[in-house]
């Protein structure tokens, strides 16, 4: 078995480039989420899925990246479009069919055909949940809260961990992450979750140009932020382990200063699934 490259440490020299990239991408994403038209958001998710599938093909099947990426893209986009047409259960069913089909397509060309199937099972749940959340009542707020909490967890973990340092969280796979950063990220995620629900909970009138206030109990929002923040960091660690398994340092080089798209949305992949579960619980009466 070949030795894996050491886990990548944070490169402080490209911090400015990372900030600029984030300042360009974040407003674009939020605009697609918040405008009333559904097609820009569907396009955003579809493009994201396609890029993630390409990166997955490059990581998991370097001998046949195009074939595996195409199989994963078709499988996951099928789930996305079925969900967009208000058939999320069909989307979940298509995920398993697509995973099996991707493995068959990868047979004979990929080192591990099962990795193609896993790529579908890894990407599709987040894609389905992103589409479903946006279609629910006040769906724009739920998606916005997901993004803000995810970003808060990442930024909070980095800032607190950089200042306080201390024992490492999982040095084998991610040498930069510390326990102090972990708890700092949870605290920031919970605070941002509560902040999103604060106008409604505190009876603060929003300007007319803003949508009706997010209808969610303040304490429920803080708890959801905490749990979604935990999922964000779990997703980050999981992707670090995957990259070590495939022997790569980054999933790609699409975003200047950040690496690949998967390197930026690894936490979101887990976070949105947890947020979708919270949305279901809210629909059943919890958190009002």
C-alpha positions in Angstrom: 0.0 0.0 0.0 1.4 3.4 -1.0 1.9 6.0 1.7 -0.5 8.9 1.7 0.6 12.5 1.5 0.6 14.4 4.8 -2.7 16.2 5.6 -2.6 19.7 4.3 -2.0 22.5 6.8 -3.6 25.9 6.4 -1.7 28.2 4.0 -1.7 31.7 5.5 0.0 33.2 2.4 -3.2 32.9 0.4 -5.6 34.2 3.0 -6.4 37.3 1.0 -7.2 35.2 -2.1 -9.5 33.0 0.0 -11.4 36.1 1.3 -11.8 37.6 -2.1 -13.1 34.3 -3.5 -15.6 34.1 -0.6 -16.8 37.7 -1.1 -17.5 36.9 -4.8 -19.2 33.6 -4.3 -21.3 34.2 -1.2 -23.5 37.0 -2.6 -24.1 35.0 -5.7 -25.2 32.0 -3.8 -27.4 34.1 -1.5 -29.0 35.9 -4.4 -30.0 32.5 -6.0 -31.5 31.4 -2.7 -33.5 34.5 -1.8 -35.1 35.6 -5.1 -38.6 34.3 -5.7 -37.8 32.6 -9.0 -37.0 29.0 -8.6 -34.9 28.4 -11.7 -31.7 30.3 -10.6 -31.6 28.1 -7.4 -32.2 24.9 -9.4 -29.4 26.0 -11.8 -27.1 26.7 -8.9 -27.6 23.3 -7.4 -27.3 21.5 -10.7 -24.1 23.2 -11.6 -22.8 22.5 -8.1 -23.7 18.8 -8.4 -21.9 18.6 -11.8 -18.7 20.1 -10.5 -18.8 17.9 -7.4 -19.3 14.8 -9.6 -16.3 15.8 -11.7 -14.2 16.2 -8.6 -15.4 12.9 -7.3 -14.5 11.2 -10.5 -11.0 12.7 -10.4 -10.4 11.6 -6.8 -11.9 8.2 -6.8 -11.2 7.0 -10.4 -8.0 8.7 -11.7 -7.9 6.1 -14.5 -11.4 6.8 -15.8 -12.5 10.1 -14.2 -14.7 11.2 -17.1 -16.7 8.0 -17.2 -17.3 7.9 -13.4 -18.0 11.6 -13.2 -20.6 11.3 -16.0 -22.3 8.4 -14.3 -22.4 10.2 -10.9 -23.6 13.4 -12.5 -26.5 11.8 -14.3 -27.5 9.8 -11.2 -27.5 12.8 -8.9 -29.1 15.2 -11.3 -32.0 12.7 -11.7 -32.6 13.0 -8.0 -32.4 16.8 -8.2 -34.9 17.1 -11.0 -37.4 14.6 -9.5 -37.2 16.6 -6.2 -37.7 19.9 -8.0 -40.8 18.5 -9.6 -42.2 17.9 -6.0 -41.4 14.2 -6.0 -38.7 14.0 -3.3 -39.6 10.4 -2.5 -38.9 9.4 -6.1 -35.7 11.3 -5.8 -34.6 9.1 -2.9 -35.6 6.0 -4.8 -33.6 7.2 -7.8 -30.6 7.7 -5.6 -30.3 3.9 -5.0 -31.0 3.0 -8.6 -28.4 5.6 -9.7 -25.8 4.3 -7.3 -26.2 0.8 -8.6 -26.0 2.1 -12.2 -22.9 4.1 -11.5 -21.1 1.1 -10.1 -22.0 -0.9 -13.2 -20.7 1.9 -15.5 -17.5 2.0 -13.5 -16.9 -1.8 -13.7 -13.7 -2.6 -15.6 -12.4 1.0 -15.7 -12.3 2.1 -12.1 -10.0 0.6 -9.5 -13.0 0.4 -7.1 -16.4 0.5 -8.9 -18.1 0.7 -5.5 -16.6 4.2 -5.1 -18.8 5.4 -8.0 -21.8 4.1 -6.2 -20.6 5.8 -3.0 -20.2 9.1 -4.8 -23.9 9.0 -5.6 -24.9 8.1 -2.1 -22.6 10.9 -0.8 -23.7 13.7 -3.1 -27.4 12.9 -3.6 -28.8 13.3 -0.1 -27.5 16.8 0.2 -28.7 17.8 -3.2 -32.2 16.4 -2.6 -32.4 18.1 0.8 -31.3 21.5 -0.7 -34.0 21.3 -3.3 -36.7 20.1 -0.9 -35.9 22.7 1.7 -36.3 25.5 -0.8 -39.7 24.3 -1.8 -41.1 24.2 1.7 -43.0 27.0 3.4 -40.5 29.8 4.1 -38.0 27.6 2.3 -35.8 30.6 1.4 -35.3 31.3 5.1 -34.5 27.6 5.9 -31.9 27.4 3.2 -30.4 30.8 4.2 -30.2 29.6 7.8 -28.4 26.5 6.7 -25.8 28.5 4.8 -25.3 31.1 7.5 -25.0 28.5 10.3 -22.6 26.4 8.2 -20.4 29.4 7.4 -20.5 30.5 11.1 -19.4 27.0 12.2 -16.4 27.1 9.8 -15.4 30.7 10.5 -15.9 30.3 14.3 -13.9 27.1 14.4 -11.0 28.7 12.5 -11.0 31.9 14.4 -11.3 30.4 17.9 -8.9 27.6 17.1 -6.3 30.0 15.7 -6.5 32.2 18.8 -6.7 29.5 21.6 -5.1 26.5 19.9 -4.7 23.6 22.3 -5.2 19.9 21.8 -5.9 18.6 18.3 -9.3 17.3 17.4 -8.2 14.6 14.9 -4.6 15.1 14.0 -4.3 12.0 11.8 -6.6 13.5 9.2 -6.9 17.2 9.9 -3.9 18.6 11.8 -5.3 22.2 11.9 -8.5 21.5 13.8 -8.5 21.8 17.6 -11.0 21.1 20.4 -11.1 24.8 21.1 -12.0 25.5 17.5 -14.6 22.8 17.6 -16.5 24.3 20.6 -16.0 27.8 19.2 -17.6 26.7 16.0 -20.5 25.2 17.8 -21.1 28.4 19.8 -21.0 30.6 16.7 -23.4 28.2 14.8 -25.9 28.3 17.7 -25.7 32.1 18.0 -26.2 32.6 14.3 -29.2 30.2 14.3 -30.8 32.2 17.0 -30.0 35.5 15.2 -31.9 34.4 12.1 -35.0 33.7 14.2 -34.6 36.8 16.4 -36.7 39.3 14.5 -39.9 37.2 14.7 -39.2 35.9 18.2 -38.6 39.4 19.6 -41.4 41.1 17.5 -39.0 43.2 15.5 -40.6 44.7 12.4 -38.5 44.1 9.3 -38.5 46.5 6.3 -41.1 45.9 3.7 -38.5 44.9 1.1 -37.6 41.9 3.2 -39.7 38.7 3.2 -42.0 37.9 6.2 -39.9 37.2 9.3 -38.7 33.7 9.8 -41.3 31.9 12.0 -39.2 29.8 14.4 -38.9 29.7 18.2 -35.7 31.4 19.3 -34.6 28.5 21.5 -35.4 26.0 18.8 -33.4 28.0 16.4 -30.4 28.1 18.7 -30.6 24.3 19.2 -30.9 23.7 15.5 -27.9 26.0 14.9 -25.9 23.9 17.4 -26.8 20.6 15.9 -26.3 21.8 12.3 -23.0 23.3 13.4 -21.9 19.9 14.7 -23.0 18.3 11.4 -20.9 20.9 9.5 -17.7 20.0 11.4 -18.5 16.3 11.1 -18.8 16.7 7.3 -15.5 18.5 7.2 -13.7 15.8 9.0 -15.4 13.1 6.9 -14.1 14.7 3.7 -10.6 15.0 5.2 -10.7 11.2 5.8 -11.9 10.6 2.2 -9.1 12.7 0.8 -6.6 10.7 2.8 -8.2 7.5 1.6 -7.8 8.6 -2.1 -4.4 10.1 -1.5 -5.2 13.7 -2.5 -4.7 17.0 -0.7 -7.6 18.8 -2.3 -10.6 17.7 -4.2 -9.7 20.1 -7.0 -8.5 23.6 -7.8 -11.7 25.3 -9.0 -11.8 28.1 -6.4 -8.7 30.3 -6.0 -7.2 29.9 -2.6 -9.8 27.2 -1.5 -9.1 24.2 -3.6 -12.1 22.3 -5.1 -15.8 22.9 -4.5 -16.0 19.8 -2.3 -13.4 21.4 -0.1 -15.8 24.3 0.5 -19.1 22.5 0.8 -18.0 19.4 2.7 -19.6 20.6 5.9 -22.7 21.7 4.0 -23.2 18.2 2.7 -23.9 16.9 6.2 -25.5 20.1 7.5 -28.3 20.4 5.0 -29.4 16.8 5.7 -29.7 17.6 9.4 -31.4 20.9 8.6 -34.0 19.0 6.5 -34.7 16.7 9.5 -35.2 19.8 11.7 -37.5 21.2 9.1 -39.6 18.1 9.2 -39.7 18.2 12.9 -40.9 21.9 12.7 -43.6 20.9 10.2 -44.9 18.4 12.8 -45.2 21.2 15.4 -41.9 21.3 17.1 -40.2 24.7 17.4 -43.2 27.0 16.8 
